[in-house]
């Protein structure tokens, strides 16, 4: 399935997965671990809120899935 054929939040989520996977491919597998840790630290600090916090939480969830840490 191609991301461009999806609608709404499915399309947004699919694009986010593709972006993260492209960055991991370019930067190496350690990117997933380091970026997840960075986002968790920023989110825990409380320095972001609203839509940005929701976006960060979504990215953290994606990193957990890709790293095999998610409870599916």
C-alpha positions in Angstrom: 0.0 0.0 0.0 1.2 3.5 -0.8 0.9 6.3 1.7 -0.5 8.7 -1.0 -3.6 6.5 -1.4 -4.5 6.9 2.3 -6.8 9.6 3.8 -6.8 11.7 6.9 -4.8 10.6 9.9 -3.8 7.4 8.2 -2.1 9.4 5.6 -0.4 11.7 8.2 0.7 8.7 10.2 2.0 6.9 7.1 4.0 9.9 6.0 5.5 10.2 9.5 6.6 6.5 9.4 8.2 7.1 6.0 10.0 10.2 7.2 11.3 8.3 10.3 12.4 5.3 8.2 14.2 7.5 5.7 16.1 9.3 8.4 17.0 6.0 10.1 18.2 4.7 6.7 20.4 7.7 6.2 21.7 8.1 9.7 21.9 4.5 10.8 19.9 2.3 13.2 21.2 4.2 16.3 19.1 7.1 15.1 15.9 5.3 16.3 17.3 4.9 19.9 18.8 8.3 20.2 15.9 10.2 18.8 13.4 8.3 20.9 15.4 9.2 24.0 15.7 12.8 23.0 12.0 13.2 22.4 11.1 11.5 25.7 13.4 13.9 27.5 11.9 16.9 25.8 8.3 15.7 26.5 9.1 14.8 30.1 10.5 18.3 30.7 7.1 19.8 30.0 8.6 22.5 27.7 6.2 21.6 24.9 2.4 21.3 25.0 -0.6 21.1 22.8 -0.3 19.8 19.3 3.5 19.7 19.5 3.3 17.4 22.6 0.8 15.1 20.8 3.1 15.0 17.7 6.1 14.1 19.9 4.1 11.4 21.7 3.1 9.9 18.3 6.7 9.9 17.2 7.8 8.2 20.4 5.1 5.5 19.8 6.4 4.9 16.3 10.0 4.6 17.5 8.9 2.1 20.1 7.2 0.0 17.4 10.2 0.1 15.1 12.5 -0.8 18.0 10.3 -3.7 19.1 9.4 -2.0 22.4 5.7 -1.5 21.9 3.0 -3.6 23.6 1.0 -4.5 20.5 
